[in-house]
Amino acid sequence: MNKITIIFAIDNNYVKQCFTVVKSILLNSDKNRSYEIDILSKDISIENEKIIRSLANKYNNVSFNFVNMVKILENFNLEKYMSRRQNYEYISIETYFRFFIPELFKQYDKVLYLDADVIVNDDISKLFDEDINNYYAGVVQDKIIETCTGNPKSKMCQYPNMTIQEYFQNKLKKSDFKYFNAGVLLLNLSKIRNDNIVEKLWKYTADESPLEYQDQDVLNAVIGNNVKYLEYKWNVLSNKWGIEQYPQKKFRKILKKTYQKPSIFHYVGEDKPWKLIEDKDYNYNHIMLWWKYYKQTPYYNKFDKYVLKNILWHKKYHNYLSIFYLNLLGFDILKIDICNYRLNLRILHRLKTNIKLIKPKYFNSMKSI
């Protein structure tokens, strides 16, 4: 199959991230293949659409198709399901758009769905060519969730009276604790349509909401027993905790090695490489990988330079000072850290002294931009 179809679901605020992902795909993938990029959205501006399409002027093997979801959504009150969840405001309604893919793209039997907060650092055709004929999807196991399921005391935010194991059994109706991250999905649309999976996805959403991880839980519950688990390198999550605490020691070294050289790196959670949050550590890897590709987009500007400098400032001092830490049997003997721009020295749990640090000039300058 020569053409590779890749689908994104974004709003107008995530255009620069989507452009960055596509740029990383085109720079790393097989030049003899053609790439169709389909973008599902309800509010992308004409200006941003033109900027994205401009990539086709530089790369003759890529084409773009924008699908306006406004009319399609008229018969779906997605917020009704989302609002059942506590603190749902940070979740984008676009996350449910992937449920529409099988019917929107009836001309295709196989497509690749990607979240826009990823970087593709390998030839995407290797992933697309995976054989999933007998499965609904090719997926990558979520090492964070899998690690949590190994702790019987782990609780769920939406169901505080349930352990994570009870949640898997009672809500997701799963007999095992295998769970995939839905940010990278190689979809077998032909099989999904033949087995009326879309109808089952919406029914589960209506019957079982609220859910801990929204549509990702729905996908795991409905198709989780018939997916092909692919190599971890195709969806490496930025949160290292799932690897560092992974219960199977013999695989821990392999996972750590994969983390250092991912094929797709997924910036999950709140700490995004483009987002400056004061007092965050930014101690996860591959921040500069995202900026490497983003700097090659027309969206990179003066404000971004300030953001990057500040992130690197936080990252540098956290990583440097974190080595001055001595703990014996759970008791802090000596600890040196930075918090709120103060250098703190603690000996035997007592604060002996602190030194106020001067914020970088470029940090203060940001507020005037």
C-alpha positions in Angstrom: 0.0 0.0 0.0 1.7 3.2 -1.2 -0.6 5.8 0.5 -0.6 6.3 4.2 -3.6 8.0 5.8 -3.1 9.8 9.1 -5.9 11.4 11.1 -5.8 14.1 13.7 -8.6 15.7 15.8 -7.8 19.2 17.0 -9.2 22.6 17.8 -7.7 25.9 16.6 -5.6 26.2 19.7 -3.6 23.0 18.8 -2.7 23.9 15.2 0.9 24.6 15.9 1.3 21.3 17.6 -0.4 19.5 14.8 1.9 21.2 12.2 4.9 20.2 14.3 3.9 16.5 14.3 3.3 16.5 10.6 6.7 18.2 10.1 8.4 15.4 12.1 6.6 12.8 10.0 7.6 14.2 6.7 11.3 14.6 7.8 11.6 11.1 9.0 9.4 8.9 6.8 9.9 7.1 3.5 10.0 9.6 0.7 8.6 7.0 -1.7 5.3 6.9 0.1 2.5 9.4 -0.1 0.8 10.8 3.0 -2.7 12.0 3.3 -3.3 14.1 6.4 -6.9 14.4 7.5 -7.7 16.9 10.2 -11.0 16.8 12.1 -12.0 20.0 13.7 -14.9 22.4 14.3 -13.1 25.7 14.5 -9.8 25.9 12.6 -9.4 29.3 11.1 -8.9 29.9 7.3 -5.5 31.4 8.0 -4.3 28.3 10.0 -5.7 26.0 7.3 -3.6 27.8 4.7 -0.5 27.6 6.8 -0.9 23.9 7.2 -1.6 23.4 3.5 1.6 25.3 2.7 3.5 22.1 3.7 2.3 20.6 0.4 4.3 23.3 -1.5 7.5 21.9 0.0 6.7 18.2 0.1 5.2 16.8 -3.1 4.2 13.5 -1.3 1.7 15.0 1.2 -1.9 16.2 0.8 -4.3 17.7 3.4 -8.0 17.3 3.9 -10.0 19.3 6.5 -13.2 17.8 7.9 -15.6 20.3 9.5 -17.3 18.5 12.4 -19.9 21.2 13.2 -22.8 19.7 11.2 -21.8 16.1 12.2 -21.9 17.1 15.9 -25.5 18.5 15.7 -26.9 15.1 16.5 -24.4 14.3 19.2 -24.4 16.0 22.6 -20.9 14.9 23.6 -20.6 17.4 26.5 -23.5 15.5 28.1 -21.2 12.5 28.6 -18.1 14.6 29.4 -19.8 16.7 32.1 -20.7 13.7 34.1 -17.0 13.5 35.0 -15.5 15.7 37.7 -13.0 18.3 36.5 -13.8 17.6 32.9 -13.2 21.2 31.8 -9.6 20.6 30.7 -10.6 17.8 28.4 -11.2 18.7 24.8 -14.4 17.6 23.1 -12.2 16.6 20.1 -11.1 13.5 22.0 -14.3 11.8 21.0 -13.9 12.6 17.3 -12.0 9.4 16.7 -15.3 7.5 17.2 -16.5 9.1 13.9 -13.5 7.9 11.9 -14.9 4.6 10.5 -18.0 6.3 9.0 -16.2 9.5 7.9 -13.6 7.5 5.9 -15.6 4.6 4.3 -13.2 4.7 1.4 -10.4 3.3 3.6 -9.9 0.0 5.3 -6.9 1.1 7.4 -5.9 4.5 8.8 -3.5 5.8 11.5 -4.9 8.1 14.3 -2.4 10.3 16.2 -2.8 12.7 19.1 -1.3 16.1 18.3 1.0 16.1 21.4 3.4 13.6 19.9 6.6 13.7 17.9 7.3 11.0 15.3 11.0 10.2 15.4 11.1 7.3 13.0 9.7 6.2 9.6 5.9 6.1 10.2 5.5 3.7 7.3 7.0 0.9 9.5 4.1 1.4 11.9 1.4 1.7 9.2 2.5 -1.5 7.5 1.9 -3.6 10.7 -0.4 -6.5 9.9 -3.7 -6.0 11.8 -6.0 -7.9 9.5 -7.5 -10.0 12.4 -7.7 -7.1 14.9 -9.7 -4.0 15.4 -6.6 -2.0 16.0 -2.8 -2.0 16.5 -2.1 -0.3 19.9 0.6 0.3 22.5 0.3 -0.7 26.1 0.0 2.1 28.6 2.8 1.4 31.1 1.6 4.0 33.6 -1.9 2.4 33.9 -0.4 -1.1 33.9 1.9 -0.2 36.7 -1.0 1.2 38.7 -3.0 -2.0 38.3 -0.2 -3.8 40.1 -1.1 -1.8 43.2 -4.3 -3.1 44.7 -4.7 0.0 46.8 -4.7 2.5 43.9 -8.0 4.5 43.8 -9.9 6.1 41.0 -10.7 9.8 41.0 -14.1 9.4 39.5 -14.9 6.4 41.8 -13.0 6.9 45.0 -14.6 3.9 46.6 -13.2 1.6 43.9 -9.6 0.3 43.5 -8.2 0.4 40.0 -8.5 -3.4 39.9 -12.2 -3.1 40.8 -12.6 -0.4 38.2 -11.2 -2.7 35.5 -13.5 -5.5 36.5 -16.7 -3.6 37.2 -16.6 -0.6 34.8 -14.4 -1.8 32.0 -15.6 -5.4 32.2 -12.1 -6.7 31.7 -10.9 -10.0 33.0 -7.2 -8.9 32.7 -5.3 -5.6 33.4 -4.0 -5.0 29.9 -4.7 -1.4 28.8 -3.7 0.7 25.8 -3.1 4.4 25.4 -5.4 5.8 22.7 -3.0 8.5 21.4 -1.7 6.2 18.7 -4.2 3.9 17.0 -3.7 1.9 13.9 -7.3 1.3 13.0 -8.7 -1.6 10.9 -11.8 0.3 9.7 -13.1 -2.5 7.6 -13.4 -4.9 10.6 -14.7 -2.1 12.8 -17.5 -1.4 10.3 -18.3 -5.0 9.7 -18.8 -5.7 13.4 -20.7 -2.5 14.2 -18.2 -1.4 16.7 -19.0 2.3 16.5 -22.5 1.6 17.7 -21.1 -0.3 20.6 -18.7 2.6 21.4 -21.5 5.1 21.7 -23.7 2.7 23.7 -20.9 2.1 26.2 -20.3 5.8 26.5 -24.0 6.5 27.2 -24.4 3.7 29.7 -21.1 3.9 31.6 -20.1 7.6 31.8 -18.5 9.1 33.8 -15.3 7.3 33.1 -11.8 7.9 34.5 -10.1 8.3 31.1 -13.1 9.2 28.9 -13.1 7.7 25.4 -9.8 5.9 26.1 -11.7 3.8 28.6 -14.5 3.2 26.1 -12.1 1.9 23.5 -10.4 -0.4 26.0 -13.7 -1.8 27.2 -15.2 -2.3 23.8 -12.3 -3.5 21.6 -9.6 -4.2 24.2 -9.9 -8.0 23.8 -9.2 -7.9 20.1 -6.3 -5.6 19.6 -2.7 -6.2 18.5 -0.2 -4.9 21.0 2.7 -3.3 19.1 6.3 -2.4 20.3 6.4 0.1 23.1 8.6 2.4 21.0 5.5 3.5 19.0 3.9 5.3 21.9 6.5 6.2 24.6 4.8 8.3 27.3 6.7 11.2 28.7 5.9 10.3 32.3 8.7 8.0 33.4 7.0 6.8 36.5 5.4 3.9 34.8 8.8 2.6 33.6 10.7 3.3 36.8 8.0 1.5 38.9 7.3 -1.3 36.3 6.7 -4.5 38.2 8.6 -6.8 35.9 12.2 -6.1 36.5 13.5 -8.1 33.5 11.6 -5.7 31.1 12.5 -2.5 33.0 15.9 -2.1 31.4 14.4 -2.7 27.9 11.7 0.0 28.6 14.3 2.5 29.9 16.4 1.9 26.7 13.3 2.5 24.5 12.5 5.6 26.5 15.8 7.1 25.5 15.2 6.4 21.8 11.5 6.4 21.0 9.9 6.1 17.6 6.9 8.1 18.8 7.2 10.2 21.9 3.9 11.2 23.6 3.9 14.3 25.8 1.0 13.1 28.1 -0.2 15.1 31.1 0.0 18.7 32.0 3.7 19.3 31.5 3.9 20.0 27.8 7.2 21.1 26.2 5.6 24.3 24.8 3.9 25.2 28.1 5.7 27.2 30.8 4.4 26.5 34.3 6.3 28.1 37.1 7.9 25.7 39.7 7.5 22.7 37.4 10.6 20.5 37.1 10.5 19.7 33.4 12.7 16.7 34.3 11.3 14.4 31.6 13.3 13.7 28.5 12.9 14.8 24.9 11.7 18.4 25.6 14.3 19.6 23.0 13.1 16.9 20.5 9.7 18.7 20.3 11.5 22.1 20.0 13.8 20.8 17.3 10.8 20.3 15.0 8.7 23.2 16.2 11.5 25.7 15.4 11.1 24.6 11.7 7.5 25.8 11.6 6.1 29.2 10.7 4.6 29.4 14.2 7.9 29.7 16.1 8.1 33.3 17.4 9.7 35.6 20.0 7.4 34.5 22.7 8.4 30.9 22.2 12.0 31.8 22.6 11.3 33.1 26.1 9.3 30.0 27.0 12.1 27.7 25.9 14.7 29.7 27.8 12.7 29.5 31.0 12.0 25.8 30.6 15.7 25.2 30.2 16.4 27.3 33.2 14.0 25.3 35.4 15.3 22.0 33.9 19.0 22.9 34.5 18.7 23.9 38.1 16.4 21.1 39.1 18.6 18.4 37.5 21.8 19.9 39.0 20.5 20.4 42.6 18.6 17.1 42.9 21.9 15.3 43.3 22.5 16.9 46.7 20.1 14.6 48.6 21.0 12.2 51.3 18.3 10.0 52.8 18.7 7.3 55.5 15.8 4.9 56.2 13.3 7.4 54.9 14.8 10.3 57.0 16.3 13.3 55.2 19.8 13.9 56.4 20.8 16.5 53.8 18.7 18.1 51.1 19.4 21.0 48.8 16.7 22.2 46.4 15.2 25.1 44.6 11.6 26.2 45.3 9.9 29.5 44.4 13.3 30.9 43.3 14.9 30.2 46.6 17.9 27.9 47.2 17.1 25.9 50.3 19.5 24.0 52.6 17.9 21.5 55.0 19.9 19.4 57.5 18.1 16.8 59.6 14.7 18.0 58.4 15.3 21.5 59.7 15.6 24.5 57.4 19.0 26.1 58.2 19.2 28.7 55.5 17.8 29.9 52.1 19.1 32.2 49.5 16.8 34.2 47.2 17.7 33.7 43.6 17.3 36.3 40.9 14.8 35.4 38.2 16.3 35.4 34.7 15.6 38.7 32.9 14.0 36.8 30.0 11.5 35.3 32.5 10.4 38.8 33.7 10.3 40.0 30.2 7.7 37.5 29.3 5.0 39.2 31.2 5.3 42.3 29.1 4.9 40.4 25.8 
